[in-house]
Amino acid sequence: MSAAKIHIINLFKWIFICIIVGILIGSVVAFFLNSLDFATNWRETHTWIIYSLPIVGLAIGAMYYYFGAEVKKGNNLLLEQHNSPESKVPFKMAPLVYIGTILTHLAGGSAGREGTAVQMGGAIADQFTDLFKLNDTQRKTILIIGISAGFAAVFGTPIAGAIFALEIMLFKNIRVADILPSFATAFIAHYTCLAWGIHHTVYAIPVVPNFNMNVLVPIFLAGLIFGTTALLFTAANNVWAKLFSEIKYEPLRPFIGGIVLIIAILLLGYHNTGANGFSFINTKFIGLGIPSISDAFMSPAGKYDFTIKLLLTTFTLSAGFKGGEVTPLFFIGATLGNILFLFIPLPMALLAGMGFVAVFAGATHCAIASIALGFEMFGMGAGIYVGLACIVAYFSSGSKGIYSAQLKEGAKYQFYNYLKRISDL
């Protein structure tokens, strides 16, 4: 068979793979988002469910301990398999993380959804490795398109999703041939998810000042604060994880964590006391927190909102509950940006949007995907502010991030090592 014919066959094979993977993952993510909405809405009208957090935590911990030990690394497993392919990602990762995330949100854990979508995407996509007899190099591509499809579908941002999948795998480890499949699958998954009737939250920045040299100092200051907050998020995550590692029987970790979370939620107080005399548990800081994110673009947030969300999310995930970090990072960044309006001379909504994306950039080490996310969500005018804040946050958030498998090879890690060598001279 001629080389040209082989090339054409491979081209059509990858077109078919991208279409199938995109449609499948877009549909799965749509089902997941509908399930998550149902769980969230049910919890908001039945707040007593938070008292089940220890039992739910025990169930999730036992589920992973007895049936999912090989997939408990989550996103880091996908990164490890891409960097050093050994064995196919078990399909069980998808249903386990789906069940664990829905239960976490139903009971009132503070978590996100990106990790779930990415893990489902990677696990589902990798099942095509044997079907299409893919070699190790091609398997790296299939993992990338699974991640891009999951991220794009869950947030409605196909460009950022495609770049995120490439960037999280470290650009030096990918091939030019990976780029087009990543973008194609991201768009297919995104539009498939929309076709199922999913509507993504829209965040508006109504006022964007003209960009000039005078805004560089405020942008730099805000980016520095956002990067430091991302560093604190990672540090808190590591502290809680170390504490929970002292509990040797793993299912007990989320059980004990659930008890602490109940106490913390109750200490946050009650709200919505109605004419009938009933008070409802304050659910502002549990689950995704999307209403609070939206409010941060329009009205003043609480001074400690971002700190409370940071502590609750890192504690929830370190205890062993499931979900993701990204939407809580959006919450933290948006509410932090909101209060920076008090002393940084930029519009409140713009600062909320800058924080929304820049804290994510610092915590994930994905500056380019974050810049794309800013432009995709907020448009060209605000995107310039968001992009610059992301760059500052990226470099000011330390050498560690939420994905430990990135640490030793990541560009920022190498950059910090270089600075350390210079300082030792």
N, C-alpha and C positions, 0 to 999 in steps of 0.2 A: 504494500500500500504506500502510495506516495506521501511525502511530507505534507503537501498541500491538503490532501484529502484528510489526513489525520488531524490537521489543524482545524479544518471545517467541522469535523465530527466533534472535536473537543469544544469548539465554540458553541455548537448547538446543545451539547451536553450541559454546559454551564448555564446557558440561557434557560434550559429546562429546569435545572437545579434551582436557580435563582427564583424562577416563577413559583415552583412548588414550595420551596422553603418560605418565600415571602408570603404567599397566600396562607399557608398552614400556620406560621407563627403569628401573622396578623390576626387570624381568626382566634387562635388560642389566647392571645393578649386581649382581644375584645371580650372574650368570655371571662377572662380574669378580671378585667376592669369592671364589667357588669357585676361580677360576684363581689368585688371589693366595695362597690357602691351599695349593694344590698346589705353587706355586713356592716358598713359604716352607718347607713340610715337606721338599721335595726338597733345598733348599739346606742345611737343618739336618742332613741325613744324608749330604750330599756336599759338605762344606765346602771341598773343593779348588776348587769352582766360583768362589771369589772371585778366583782367579788369572786369570779371564777378564774381570775388570772393565774393563781397558783396551780389549779387543776389543769387548766389549758397548757400552762408551761410544762408541767410534768408530762402531759400527753405528747407535746412536741419534742421534749427532750428524750422521752422513751422511744418515740418514733424514729428519731435520727440515731439514737444509740444502738437500737436493736436491728433496724432495717436500712439505715442510711449512713453508716459510718464512713463509707468511701466517698460520699458526696457532701459531707458536712463543711468542707472548705468553701463551698459556694463559688463565688466569682473567681477566687484565687485558684480553684481547680481548673477552670477554663484557661486562665493565664498560664498555668503550669503545663497543661496539655498542649497549648500552642507553642510554648517555648521549647519543650522537650516531649514530643509525642511518645506516649507509651501504650496506653490502652484507651479504648473508646469511652467517652463520658457515659456513664450508665443512664439509661432513659429514666430510671426512677428519680433522678434529680428533679425532673419537671413536676410530677405529681406531688412529691414530698414538699418542695418549696411552695407550691401552690397551696396545699392544705395548711402548711405551717403559717404562711402569711395571712390567709383568710382567718384562721383561728386567732392569730395575734391581733389583728385589727378588730375582730368581733369582740374580743375580751377587753380591749382597751390598751394594748401596747402602743408605744410611740415608735413607729417605724414607717418605712417608705414602700415603694413598689418597684423601683428600677432593678434592684437585685433579683427580684422574682422573675421579671420579664426577661432579663439578660440570661439568667440561669435556665429558664424554660427554653429560650431561643437557642442557646448553645447546646443543651442536651438533645433537643429535637433535631437540630441540624446535623449533629454528629452521627445520628442514626443512619444517615445517608452514606456514610463512609463505606460500609460493607456493600450496600446496594449498588453503588456505582464503582466499587473497587478502587477507591481513591488511595493514593500513596500518602506518605507523611507530609509532603509539601502541599498536596491538594487538600489534605485534612486540615491544615492550618487555615486554608481559605474558607472551608466550610464552617469552621468555628467563628471566623470573623463575620461571615454573613449572618450566622445565627445571632450573634451579639448585636450587630447593627440593626437587624430586623426587630429584635426585642426592644431595644432602646427607642428606635424610631416610632414604633407602634404605641408604646406606653406613654410617650410624651407628645406625640404628634409633630416631631421634629426630625424629618428624614435626613437632612444634611448633617445636623449635629450627630445623629445616630450613626451614620456611615463613618464620620470622622472619629467619633468616640471609639468605635470598634477597632479602627486602625491605630489610633493613638494609645489606647490602653494596652495593646499588644506590643507597643514600642515600635516606632517607625523603622528603626534599623533592622527589625526582624521580619518585615513584611516585603512583599514583592509588588512591583508595579502592576502585575496581573491581578493583585487582590483588590485594587482600588475600584474598578468598574463593578465587579460583583457586589462589593460592599454597598455602593451607592444604589445600584439597581434593586437589590433585595430590600434595602431600607425603604425606598419609595413604594415598592410593591406591598410591603407589610403595612406601611402607613395608610395607604389608600384602601387596603383590604379592611383594616380596622375601622376606618371611617365608613366604609360600605356597610358595616354591621351596625351602624347607628351610634357609634361612640362620638361624644363631643368633648373636646379637650378644653380646659379652662383657659380663657384669654385674659392676659394681664396687660393693662394699658398704661402708657406713660404719656399723658396729654401735653406736657410742656417740656420741651427740650431746648435749652439755651444754645445760641450759636457757639460753635466750637472755636476757641481762640487760645492764645498762650496763657491767659489769666486763669483758665480752668484746670491747668495742668497740676498745680499744687493741690487743690481740693481733690482731684482725681487720685493723685499719688497718696495723699493722706488716707482717703477712704479705702483704696486698695490695700494699703499697709494694714489697716485695721481688719479688713476682711481676711487677709492672709493670716494674720495672727489668730483670728477666730478659727480658721480652718486648722491651724496648728493645735489649738486648744481642743478642738473636736477629736483629732487623732490621738492627742495625749490622754484625754478623758477615756476614750475607747480602750487604750492600752492599759490604763489604770484599772478600769472595771474588769477587763479580761484577765488581768493578773490576779485580781482578788477572787474571781469566780474559779480560776484554775486551781485554787486551794481546795475546792470541793471536788473530791476525786470521782464520786459517782455522778456522771454528767447529767442525768435526768433531774437531779436535785437542784441543779443550778437555776433553771428557769422557774422551778417551784418556789425556791427561796426568793428569787428575783421578783416573782409575781406578788409575793407577800409585801415586799418592800415597795413595789409599784402601787399597790392598793393604798398603803399608808401615805405615799407621796401625793397621790391623786386626791385623797381626802384632805390632806393638808392644804391643797390648792383651793379648797373651799367649794362653795355652792353658787349657783346662779339661777336666774329665771324663776324667782319666787312668784307664783301666780296668785290670783284672787282666791283660789281654793286652798291656799296655804302650803302647797307643796314646794319644796326646793329640789333642784336637780344638781347632780354631781357636775362639777366643772370639767367639761371634756375638751376644752380649748387646746390643751397640750398633748393629747393622745391622738392616735391614728395619724393620718396624713397632715392634718392641720390646714387644708386648703382654704377654708373660710378666713383664717387669720392671715394667710399669705395675700389673698385678695384685698383684705382690709388694709394691709400695710401700704398698698399703693394709693389709698384714698384718705385714711384718717390716722391720727397718732396711735402708735402701738405702745404697749406697756414697756417700761424701761428694762424690765428683767425678762421679757418674753423670750428673747433669743437664748439667754442663759438657761432658763428652765427647759426649753426644748432641747438644747444641747445635752444637758445632763440626763434627761429622761430617755432620749434616743440612744445615746451611747450605753446607758445602763440596760435598756431593753434588749438591744442587739447583743451586747456582751454576755448577758444572762443566757442567751440561747434562743430567744424568740426570733421569728423570721420576718423578712421584708427587705428593706433596702435603706440606704443612707441618703439618697439624692433628694427626694422630696423634703425630708427634714432639713437637709442643708439649704434648700430653697427657703424654707420657713425661717431658719436661723438668719440667713443672709438678708432676706427681705425685711424682717422685723428689726434687725440691727441697722440696716441702711435707713429705715424709717426714723430711728431716733438720732442718727447722725445729722439729720436735718437741723437739729438744735444748734449745731456749731460748725457745720460744713456748708458753705454757701452754694448749695445746689438744690433743685426742686426735690421734694419728698419722694414723689413717685420715681424719679430718676435714680435717686440713691437706693430706693428699695429694689429697683431693677438691677442696679450695679451689684448690690449685695447678693441678690437672688442667684446670680450667675458666678460672681467672683469667689464666694466661699466654696462653691462647687469646684471651681478651677483649682483652688488651693488644696482641697482635700483629696481630689482624684488625680492630680498631676496631669490633667488633660486640658491644657491651656488653649490649644487650637480648637478642640471640640467645644469648649466653653465660649470662645469668641464667636464661633458659628452659631451656637445656641442663642447668644445675645442678639445677633443680627436677625436670626430666624424668628425669634419671639417678639422683639421690640422694634425692628426696622433699622434702617441705615443711620438715621440721626442719633438715636439713643445707643445704637450698636457701637459707635465710636467710643463713647464714654464707658460702656460696659467692657469693650475689648481691652482698653487701656487698664481699667481696674483689674481685669483678669490677669494681665501680664504682671502687674505689681503683686497681686495676691499669690500668683504662682511662685514667684521667686521669694516671697516673704513668709511662706508657710512651712518652711523647713524641708528636710530631705525625706521625711516619712509621710505616707498618706494612708488612706483607708484600704488600699489594696497592697498587702504585704508582698505579694509575688512580683510587684514592680520594683521593689527597693534597690536591689543590687545592680540592675542594668539600666534603670531609668536615667534620662538626661539630667534631671535635676539632682539626682544622687551624685552623679559624676561631677556636676558643677560644684556642689558643696564640698566634695572631696578635694577638688582642685583648689578651692578657696582655703581649705584647711591646710593643704600642702604649702600654699603660698605664705600663710600666716606662720607656719612652723620654720620657715627659712630664716 
